[in-house]
């Protein structure tokens, strides 16, 4: 009888833990971009007054339409100017680039930043 009860208890625990484990695996797959992957999203710009993640020039974040904040590193003076104006005017921009990774965080290095009309 003890063996049957132990078996039922183990089965119940595995049944309850299964969806939780699968959800954790799915969220880790979707949340962590790989370095070198392409990025392209629209959103509003948030500017910080200090460098983020100990990367010089990493002061902007793109608040995308799905509510996710992505750190943005502009490679050119033009991209920096567009991000500054967008943060000041609260306008929407489209950022395309490549994911990069440091020990502290993930961010997008821009290849193109344009204002969405």
Secondary structure, DSSP 8 states (H G I E B T S, - for coil): -HHHHHHHHHHHHHHHHHHHHHHHHHHHHHH---TT-EEEEEEEEEE-SS-STT-TT--EEEEETTS-EEEEE--SHHHHHHHHHHHHHT-EEEEEEEEEE-SS-EEEEEEEEEE--
